Amino acid sequence: MRDIKKLIDELSTKGTDFAASTYAFIERQGNDMSSINIDDIVTKEERELFNKKLEHYRSVYKKKDSTVL
């Protein structure tokens, strides 16, 4: 049986990753995200990971935009 703490950590990381990806994708579409409070999306403990993931996905979506002709 898997360790429950490990499972919770994995799910939390996946949720944070998904939130960051979604946030960056919505930004890429030109939507104003200034009304979104990040604390409503992730916990304070997840904030650092969210910010790292957000920067990653912003760069990914920026690269995709620059390759479109």
Distance bins in CASP14 RR format, pairs under 12 A and 6 or more apart:
PFRMAT RR
TARGET T0000
AUTHOR 0000-0000-0000
RMODE 2
METHOD distances of the structure
MODEL  1
1 7 0 0 0 0 1 0 0 0 0 0 0
2 8 0 0 0 0 0 1 0 0 0 0 0
2 9 0 0 0 0 0 1 0 0 0 0 0
2 10 0 0 0 0 1 0 0 0 0 0 0
2 11 0 0 0 0 0 1 0 0 0 0 0
3 9 0 0 0 0 1 0 0 0 0 0 0
3 10 0 0 0 0 0 1 0 0 0 0 0
4 10 0 0 0 0 0 1 0 0 0 0 0
4 11 0 0 0 0 0 1 0 0 0 0 0
5 11 0 0 0 0 0 1 0 0 0 0 0
5 12 0 0 0 0 0 1 0 0 0 0 0
6 12 0 0 0 0 0 1 0 0 0 0 0
6 13 0 0 0 0 0 1 0 0 0 0 0
7 13 0 0 0 0 0 1 0 0 0 0 0
7 14 0 0 0 0 0 1 0 0 0 0 0
8 14 0 0 0 0 0 1 0 0 0 0 0
8 15 0 0 0 0 0 1 0 0 0 0 0
9 15 0 0 0 0 0 1 0 0 0 0 0
9 16 0 0 0 0 0 1 0 0 0 0 0
9 45 0 0 0 0 0 1 0 0 0 0 0
9 46 0 0 0 0 0 1 0 0 0 0 0
9 49 0 0 0 0 0 1 0 0 0 0 0
10 16 0 0 0 0 0 1 0 0 0 0 0
10 17 0 0 0 0 0 1 0 0 0 0 0
11 17 0 0 0 0 0 1 0 0 0 0 0
11 18 0 0 0 0 0 1 0 0 0 0 0
11 46 0 0 0 0 0 1 0 0 0 0 0
12 18 0 0 0 0 0 1 0 0 0 0 0
12 19 0 0 0 0 0 1 0 0 0 0 0
12 42 0 0 0 0 1 0 0 0 0 0 0
12 43 0 0 0 0 1 0 0 0 0 0 0
12 45 0 0 0 0 1 0 0 0 0 0 0
12 46 1 0 0 1 0 0 0 0 0 0 0
12 49 0 0 0 0 1 0 0 0 0 0 0
12 50 0 0 0 0 0 1 0 0 0 0 0
13 19 0 0 0 0 0 1 0 0 0 0 0
13 20 0 0 0 0 0 1 0 0 0 0 0
13 42 0 0 0 0 0 1 0 0 0 0 0
13 45 0 0 0 0 0 1 0 0 0 0 0
13 46 0 0 0 0 1 0 0 0 0 0 0
13 48 0 0 0 0 0 1 0 0 0 0 0
13 49 1 0 0 1 0 0 0 0 0 0 0
13 50 0 0 0 0 0 1 0 0 0 0 0
13 52 0 0 0 0 0 1 0 0 0 0 0
13 53 0 0 0 0 1 0 0 0 0 0 0
14 20 0 0 0 0 0 1 0 0 0 0 0
14 21 0 0 0 0 0 1 0 0 0 0 0
14 46 0 0 0 0 0 1 0 0 0 0 0
14 49 0 0 0 0 0 1 0 0 0 0 0
14 53 0 0 0 0 0 1 0 0 0 0 0
15 21 0 0 0 0 1 0 0 0 0 0 0
15 22 0 0 0 0 1 0 0 0 0 0 0
15 23 0 0 0 0 0 1 0 0 0 0 0
15 41 0 0 0 0 1 0 0 0 0 0 0
15 42 0 0 0 0 1 0 0 0 0 0 0
15 43 0 0 0 0 0 1 0 0 0 0 0
15 46 0 0 0 0 1 0 0 0 0 0 0
15 49 0 0 0 0 1 0 0 0 0 0 0
15 50 0 0 0 0 1 0 0 0 0 0 0
15 53 0 0 0 0 1 0 0 0 0 0 0
16 22 0 0 0 0 0 1 0 0 0 0 0
16 23 0 0 0 0 0 1 0 0 0 0 0
16 38 0 0 0 0 0 1 0 0 0 0 0
16 41 0 0 0 0 1 0 0 0 0 0 0
16 42 1 0 1 0 0 0 0 0 0 0 0
16 43 0 0 0 0 1 0 0 0 0 0 0
16 45 0 0 0 0 1 0 0 0 0 0 0
16 46 1 0 1 0 0 0 0 0 0 0 0
16 47 0 0 0 0 1 0 0 0 0 0 0
16 48 0 0 0 0 1 0 0 0 0 0 0
16 49 1 0 1 0 0 0 0 0 0 0 0
16 50 1 0 1 0 0 0 0 0 0 0 0
16 51 0 0 0 0 1 0 0 0 0 0 0
16 52 0 0 0 0 1 0 0 0 0 0 0
16 53 1 0 0 1 0 0 0 0 0 0 0
16 54 0 0 0 0 1 0 0 0 0 0 0
16 56 0 0 0 0 0 1 0 0 0 0 0
16 57 0 0 0 0 0 1 0 0 0 0 0
17 23 0 0 0 0 0 1 0 0 0 0 0
17 24 0 0 0 0 0 1 0 0 0 0 0
17 41 0 0 0 0 0 1 0 0 0 0 0
17 42 0 0 0 0 0 1 0 0 0 0 0
17 46 0 0 0 0 0 1 0 0 0 0 0
17 49 0 0 0 0 1 0 0 0 0 0 0
17 50 0 0 0 0 1 0 0 0 0 0 0
17 52 0 0 0 0 1 0 0 0 0 0 0
17 53 1 0 1 0 0 0 0 0 0 0 0
17 54 0 0 0 0 1 0 0 0 0 0 0
17 56 0 0 0 0 1 0 0 0 0 0 0
17 57 0 0 0 0 1 0 0 0 0 0 0
18 24 0 0 0 0 0 1 0 0 0 0 0
18 25 0 0 0 0 0 1 0 0 0 0 0
18 41 0 0 0 0 0 1 0 0 0 0 0
18 42 0 0 0 0 0 1 0 0 0 0 0
18 46 0 0 0 0 0 1 0 0 0 0 0
18 49 0 0 0 0 0 1 0 0 0 0 0
18 50 0 0 0 0 0 1 0 0 0 0 0
18 53 0 0 0 0 1 0 0 0 0 0 0
18 54 0 0 0 0 0 1 0 0 0 0 0
18 57 0 0 0 0 0 1 0 0 0 0 0
19 25 0 0 0 0 0 1 0 0 0 0 0
19 26 0 0 0 0 0 1 0 0 0 0 0
19 33 0 0 0 0 0 1 0 0 0 0 0
19 36 0 0 0 0 0 1 0 0 0 0 0
19 38 0 0 0 0 1 0 0 0 0 0 0
19 39 0 0 0 0 0 1 0 0 0 0 0
19 40 0 0 0 0 0 1 0 0 0 0 0
19 41 1 0 1 0 0 0 0 0 0 0 0
19 42 1 0 0 1 0 0 0 0 0 0 0
19 43 0 0 0 0 0 1 0 0 0 0 0
19 46 0 0 0 0 1 0 0 0 0 0 0
19 47 0 0 0 0 0 1 0 0 0 0 0
19 49 0 0 0 0 0 1 0 0 0 0 0
19 50 1 0 0 1 0 0 0 0 0 0 0
19 51 0 0 0 0 0 1 0 0 0 0 0
19 53 0 0 0 0 1 0 0 0 0 0 0
19 54 0 0 0 0 1 0 0 0 0 0 0
19 57 0 0 0 0 0 1 0 0 0 0 0
20 26 0 0 0 0 0 1 0 0 0 0 0
20 27 0 0 0 0 0 1 0 0 0 0 0
20 33 0 0 0 0 0 1 0 0 0 0 0
20 38 0 0 0 0 1 0 0 0 0 0 0
20 41 0 0 0 0 1 0 0 0 0 0 0
20 42 0 0 0 0 1 0 0 0 0 0 0
20 46 0 0 0 0 1 0 0 0 0 0 0
20 47 0 0 0 0 0 1 0 0 0 0 0
20 48 0 0 0 0 0 1 0 0 0 0 0
20 49 0 0 0 0 1 0 0 0 0 0 0
20 50 1 0 1 0 0 0 0 0 0 0 0
20 51 0 0 0 0 1 0 0 0 0 0 0
20 52 0 0 0 0 1 0 0 0 0 0 0
20 53 1 1 0 0 0 0 0 0 0 0 0
20 54 1 0 1 0 0 0 0 0 0 0 0
20 55 0 0 0 0 1 0 0 0 0 0 0
20 56 1 0 0 1 0 0 0 0 0 0 0
20 57 1 0 1 0 0 0 0 0 0 0 0
20 58 0 0 0 0 1 0 0 0 0 0 0
20 59 0 0 0 0 0 1 0 0 0 0 0
20 60 0 0 0 0 0 1 0 0 0 0 0
20 61 0 0 0 0 0 1 0 0 0 0 0
21 27 0 0 0 0 0 1 0 0 0 0 0
21 28 0 0 0 0 0 1 0 0 0 0 0
21 41 0 0 0 0 0 1 0 0 0 0 0
21 50 0 0 0 0 0 1 0 0 0 0 0
21 53 1 0 0 1 0 0 0 0 0 0 0
21 54 0 0 0 0 1 0 0 0 0 0 0
21 55 0 0 0 0 0 1 0 0 0 0 0
21 56 0 0 0 0 1 0 0 0 0 0 0
21 57 1 0 1 0 0 0 0 0 0 0 0
21 58 0 0 0 0 0 1 0 0 0 0 0
21 60 0 0 0 0 1 0 0 0 0 0 0
21 61 0 0 0 0 1 0 0 0 0 0 0
22 28 0 0 0 0 0 1 0 0 0 0 0
22 29 0 0 0 0 0 1 0 0 0 0 0
22 31 0 0 0 0 0 1 0 0 0 0 0
22 33 0 0 0 0 0 1 0 0 0 0 0
22 36 0 0 0 0 0 1 0 0 0 0 0
22 41 0 0 0 0 1 0 0 0 0 0 0
22 42 0 0 0 0 0 1 0 0 0 0 0
22 50 0 0 0 0 0 1 0 0 0 0 0
22 53 0 0 0 0 0 1 0 0 0 0 0
22 54 0 0 0 0 0 1 0 0 0 0 0
22 57 0 0 0 0 1 0 0 0 0 0 0
22 61 0 0 0 0 0 1 0 0 0 0 0
23 29 0 0 0 0 0 1 0 0 0 0 0
23 31 0 0 0 0 1 0 0 0 0 0 0
23 33 1 0 0 1 0 0 0 0 0 0 0
23 34 0 0 0 0 0 1 0 0 0 0 0
23 36 1 0 0 1 0 0 0 0 0 0 0
23 37 0 0 0 0 0 1 0 0 0 0 0
23 38 0 0 0 0 1 0 0 0 0 0 0
23 40 0 0 0 0 0 1 0 0 0 0 0
23 41 1 0 0 1 0 0 0 0 0 0 0
23 42 0 0 0 0 1 0 0 0 0 0 0
23 50 0 0 0 0 1 0 0 0 0 0 0
23 51 0 0 0 0 0 1 0 0 0 0 0
23 53 0 0 0 0 1 0 0 0 0 0 0
23 54 1 0 0 1 0 0 0 0 0 0 0
23 55 0 0 0 0 0 1 0 0 0 0 0
23 56 0 0 0 0 0 1 0 0 0 0 0
23 57 1 0 0 1 0 0 0 0 0 0 0
23 58 0 0 0 0 1 0 0 0 0 0 0
23 61 0 0 0 0 0 1 0 0 0 0 0
24 30 0 0 0 0 0 1 0 0 0 0 0
24 31 0 0 0 0 0 1 0 0 0 0 0
24 33 0 0 0 0 1 0 0 0 0 0 0
24 36 0 0 0 0 0 1 0 0 0 0 0
24 50 0 0 0 0 0 1 0 0 0 0 0
24 51 0 0 0 0 0 1 0 0 0 0 0
24 52 0 0 0 0 0 1 0 0 0 0 0
24 53 0 0 0 0 1 0 0 0 0 0 0
24 54 1 0 1 0 0 0 0 0 0 0 0
24 55 0 0 0 0 1 0 0 0 0 0 0
24 56 0 0 0 0 1 0 0 0 0 0 0
24 57 1 1 0 0 0 0 0 0 0 0 0
24 58 1 0 1 0 0 0 0 0 0 0 0
24 59 0 0 0 0 1 0 0 0 0 0 0
24 60 1 0 0 1 0 0 0 0 0 0 0
24 61 1 0 1 0 0 0 0 0 0 0 0
24 62 0 0 0 0 1 0 0 0 0 0 0
24 63 0 0 0 0 0 1 0 0 0 0 0
24 64 0 0 0 0 0 1 0 0 0 0 0
24 65 0 0 0 0 0 1 0 0 0 0 0
25 31 0 0 0 0 1 0 0 0 0 0 0
25 33 0 0 0 0 0 1 0 0 0 0 0
25 54 0 0 0 0 0 1 0 0 0 0 0
25 57 1 0 0 1 0 0 0 0 0 0 0
25 58 0 0 0 0 1 0 0 0 0 0 0
25 60 0 0 0 0 1 0 0 0 0 0 0
25 61 1 0 0 1 0 0 0 0 0 0 0
25 62 0 0 0 0 0 1 0 0 0 0 0
25 64 0 0 0 0 0 1 0 0 0 0 0
25 65 0 0 0 0 0 1 0 0 0 0 0
26 32 0 0 0 0 1 0 0 0 0 0 0
26 33 1 0 0 1 0 0 0 0 0 0 0
26 34 0 0 0 0 0 1 0 0 0 0 0
26 35 0 0 0 0 0 1 0 0 0 0 0
26 36 0 0 0 0 1 0 0 0 0 0 0
26 41 0 0 0 0 0 1 0 0 0 0 0
26 54 0 0 0 0 0 1 0 0 0 0 0
26 57 0 0 0 0 0 1 0 0 0 0 0
26 58 0 0 0 0 0 1 0 0 0 0 0
26 61 0 0 0 0 0 1 0 0 0 0 0
27 33 1 0 1 0 0 0 0 0 0 0 0
27 34 0 0 0 0 0 1 0 0 0 0 0
27 36 0 0 0 0 1 0 0 0 0 0 0
27 54 0 0 0 0 1 0 0 0 0 0 0
27 55 0 0 0 0 0 1 0 0 0 0 0
27 57 0 0 0 0 1 0 0 0 0 0 0
27 58 1 0 0 1 0 0 0 0 0 0 0
27 60 0 0 0 0 0 1 0 0 0 0 0
27 61 1 0 0 1 0 0 0 0 0 0 0
27 62 0 0 0 0 0 1 0 0 0 0 0
27 65 0 0 0 0 0 1 0 0 0 0 0
28 54 0 0 0 0 0 1 0 0 0 0 0
28 57 0 0 0 0 1 0 0 0 0 0 0
28 58 1 0 0 1 0 0 0 0 0 0 0
28 59 0 0 0 0 0 1 0 0 0 0 0
28 60 0 0 0 0 1 0 0 0 0 0 0
28 61 1 0 1 0 0 0 0 0 0 0 0
28 62 1 0 0 1 0 0 0 0 0 0 0
28 63 0 0 0 0 0 1 0 0 0 0 0
28 64 0 0 0 0 1 0 0 0 0 0 0
28 65 1 0 0 1 0 0 0 0 0 0 0
28 66 0 0 0 0 0 1 0 0 0 0 0
28 68 0 0 0 0 0 1 0 0 0 0 0
29 61 0 0 0 0 1 0 0 0 0 0 0
29 65 0 0 0 0 0 1 0 0 0 0 0
30 61 0 0 0 0 0 1 0 0 0 0 0
30 65 0 0 0 0 0 1 0 0 0 0 0
33 41 0 0 0 0 0 1 0 0 0 0 0
33 54 0 0 0 0 0 1 0 0 0 0 0
33 58 0 0 0 0 0 1 0 0 0 0 0
36 42 0 0 0 0 0 1 0 0 0 0 0
36 50 0 0 0 0 0 1 0 0 0 0 0
36 54 0 0 0 0 0 1 0 0 0 0 0
37 47 0 0 0 0 0 1 0 0 0 0 0
38 44 0 0 0 0 1 0 0 0 0 0 0
38 46 0 0 0 0 1 0 0 0 0 0 0
38 47 1 0 0 1 0 0 0 0 0 0 0
38 48 0 0 0 0 0 1 0 0 0 0 0
38 49 0 0 0 0 0 1 0 0 0 0 0
38 50 1 0 0 1 0 0 0 0 0 0 0
38 51 0 0 0 0 1 0 0 0 0 0 0
38 53 0 0 0 0 0 1 0 0 0 0 0
38 54 0 0 0 0 1 0 0 0 0 0 0
39 45 0 0 0 0 0 1 0 0 0 0 0
39 46 0 0 0 0 0 1 0 0 0 0 0
39 47 1 0 0 1 0 0 0 0 0 0 0
39 50 0 0 0 0 0 1 0 0 0 0 0
40 47 0 0 0 0 0 1 0 0 0 0 0
40 50 0 0 0 0 0 1 0 0 0 0 0
41 47 0 0 0 0 1 0 0 0 0 0 0
41 49 0 0 0 0 0 1 0 0 0 0 0
41 50 1 0 0 1 0 0 0 0 0 0 0
41 51 0 0 0 0 0 1 0 0 0 0 0
41 53 0 0 0 0 0 1 0 0 0 0 0
41 54 0 0 0 0 0 1 0 0 0 0 0
42 48 0 0 0 0 1 0 0 0 0 0 0
42 49 1 0 0 1 0 0 0 0 0 0 0
42 50 1 0 1 0 0 0 0 0 0 0 0
42 51 0 0 0 0 1 0 0 0 0 0 0
42 52 0 0 0 0 0 1 0 0 0 0 0
42 53 0 0 0 0 1 0 0 0 0 0 0
42 54 0 0 0 0 1 0 0 0 0 0 0
43 49 0 0 0 0 0 1 0 0 0 0 0
43 50 0 0 0 0 1 0 0 0 0 0 0
44 50 0 0 0 0 0 1 0 0 0 0 0
44 51 0 0 0 0 0 1 0 0 0 0 0
46 52 0 0 0 0 0 1 0 0 0 0 0
46 53 0 0 0 0 1 0 0 0 0 0 0
46 54 0 0 0 0 0 1 0 0 0 0 0
47 53 0 0 0 0 0 1 0 0 0 0 0
47 54 0 0 0 0 0 1 0 0 0 0 0
48 54 0 0 0 0 0 1 0 0 0 0 0
48 55 0 0 0 0 0 1 0 0 0 0 0
49 55 0 0 0 0 0 1 0 0 0 0 0
49 56 0 0 0 0 0 1 0 0 0 0 0
50 56 0 0 0 0 0 1 0 0 0 0 0
50 57 0 0 0 0 0 1 0 0 0 0 0
51 57 0 0 0 0 0 1 0 0 0 0 0
51 58 0 0 0 0 0 1 0 0 0 0 0
52 58 0 0 0 0 0 1 0 0 0 0 0
52 59 0 0 0 0 0 1 0 0 0 0 0
53 59 0 0 0 0 0 1 0 0 0 0 0
53 60 0 0 0 0 0 1 0 0 0 0 0
54 60 0 0 0 0 0 1 0 0 0 0 0
54 61 0 0 0 0 0 1 0 0 0 0 0
55 61 0 0 0 0 0 1 0 0 0 0 0
55 62 0 0 0 0 0 1 0 0 0 0 0
56 62 0 0 0 0 0 1 0 0 0 0 0
56 63 0 0 0 0 0 1 0 0 0 0 0
57 63 0 0 0 0 0 1 0 0 0 0 0
57 64 0 0 0 0 0 1 0 0 0 0 0
58 64 0 0 0 0 0 1 0 0 0 0 0
58 65 0 0 0 0 0 1 0 0 0 0 0
59 65 0 0 0 0 0 1 0 0 0 0 0
59 66 0 0 0 0 0 1 0 0 0 0 0
60 66 0 0 0 0 0 1 0 0 0 0 0
60 67 0 0 0 0 0 1 0 0 0 0 0
61 67 0 0 0 0 0 1 0 0 0 0 0
61 68 0 0 0 0 0 1 0 0 0 0 0
62 68 0 0 0 0 0 1 0 0 0 0 0
END
